Amino acid sequence: MIIIHCTIIFTSGYSQENGHLNISFSSAKLSLNETSLISVLMDGCLNGSIRKTFKRLRTKVTCGLMEFGYFVSLKKEGMDNDMGTESRIWSLHGTMETPRRGLPHVLVVGAGMAGLVTARLLKDTGFAVVVLEARDRVGRRIWTDYTFGVPCDLGASWIHGAKNNPLASWCRTIGIELIISPRGSICFYDSGHCRRLLELLWQARRGITHAGIALARSYMAVRMRKLLGHHGDISVEVALRSVLANPRIRPFDKRVLSWLVAMVEAVNGAPADLLNLLEMEPEELRKTNVIPAGGYDELIRDAARGLDIRLNTEVKRIAYGTEGVVAITKKETFSADLAVVAVPLGVLKSGDLQFDPPLSAEKRAAIDRIGFGGRAVLNKIALLFPYRFWPVESEKITTLPVDLEQRGGFEYWVDLESVTGAPILVGFASGSIAAAWDLEAPDEQICQQAHRVLQRMFSSQIPEPQAYRVTRWLSTPFSRGSYSYSAVGSNASDRKCLAEPVAGRLFFTGEATHQTRYATVDGALLAGEREALRIHRRYCCTHEKKESLPWYRASHRWMR
């Protein structure tokens, strides 16, 4: 039986047959039979204060007016923390019973998606696991914020390519609805007037044709050099430089091309001069993208269930050798047989995490070549307004850049009202301007800049935001960037090298170690599963059952 103690005022008691629902007036106790959900919610008003109370508890809650007082309905998935049932374990054997005793002790450094997945799989399979996290929260680059009273993802937001995606199956397993977002076609706004993407592309067809030819020529030239065994990657900027500098191309066409380049920079999280031409269009652009209802926090909390996680514990150095590993923090040391390094690639690049003995020259070179941080970042600003002032034609709201050198400065927005129920717009900053703002501009200045762009798009009479949140993934020492990208001079072999274990003691995971799904949360999940399986096969046994893993239990068809 799941029993939830609530602070609710009832004017009288309430009971239901079969013992499914019992509310005690004296203790305000609500008892829910674990095999069913409460389904006696009646039509009526929703009480905002009760809803907000339970949002702070991060439970899934609906509230309604009954005959005897206010009634609260809680979904089972949001409250069940019992690790004793086999339906909730992530064992690679399908049971908490392990075929071998004395399994190694494992330290997992980093409580992002990859680290949590690795830790949970090993822990539920029988390994002793401790997770060390530098932040005061789990999730790392997954950050569901509740400042506005509703969940708003300021880090990873979307499941990119929902069909056959393990994250979508995981959501289905634990009862999280998937919402297709953003909906509708892209709308370009200027002084309140909307123009569709196809209209602008047709108007700028001359410049777009020249750009397409330039890209195709550069792409084929690079491919040919690679077939002949030569190096010679070029960036997106180099491929388009002649077109953007051509005086015969109209200024309007250049504005449209600049917007297209800004979108490529935003999707890849890197400026065009650093981005490898061959990898400029990620696969997920051609697939359906969805948002988990309630935010990614639901999945993070599910992955973290039952783990020994030490927050505010920044590992500064990892020593490893034949006897095991030692993780050294400012306050204490942790010893184990193995360590899984699950920090963002930016932390490895910065040298903030040292290794003793140092990593091989080959692995350090791979770390250097893979794109991450530096001048590359994708940041967000979330604005909560007192009311909705923007049209309802589309949830993809954008405008053309005015200054071609300042592209990427909040020209693209997503309407989150249909997802959160609150008048929230999220704007994106990408390219070199995003890096400059991240490192130099205060939050207030960034908010003012974002508001000016919206005024240009709609009207100078739009309201001031009631609240705002600004991300700084580049200057944050525990990330040093947003996500990895394919840099000029890098390829899949670098990611493979990064993922290789060291001395049978150090293991590496994270989205940057996945050769095809890098820069995505599902890539981080799969990289975490990969390392758990690698350790399991090396130190436990060579066979496993994946049926107990939540992303293998259900199909992806769970969206609206």
Secondary structure, DSSP 8 states (H G I E B T S, - for coil): -EEEE----BSS-EE-GGGSEEEETTTTEEEE-TTS------SS---HHHHHHHHHTT--EEEEE-SSBEEEEE-GGGT-----SGGG---TTSSS--SSSS--EEEEE--SHHHHHHHHHHHHHT-EEEEE-SSSSS-TT--EE-TTSS-EESS---EES-TT-HHHHHHHHHT--EEE-S-S--EEEETTEEEEHHHHHHHTHHHHHHHHHHHHHHHHHHHHHHHTT-----BHHHHHHHHHT-TTS-HHHHHHHHHHHHHHHHHHTS-TTTBBGGGSS-GGGGS-EEEETT-THHHHHHHHTT--EE-S--EEEEEEETTEEEEEESS-EEEESEEEE-S-HHHHHHT-SEEES---HHHHHHHHHSB-STT---EEEEEE-SS--S-SS-SEEE---SSGGGTTEEEEEEE-HHHHSS-EEEEEE-HHHHHHHHHH--HHHHHHHHHHHHHHHT-TT----SEEEE--TTT-TTTSSS--B-BTT--HHHHHHHHS-BTTTEEE-SGGG-SSSTTSHHHHHHHHHHHHHHHHHHHT-S----TTSGGGSS-S--B-
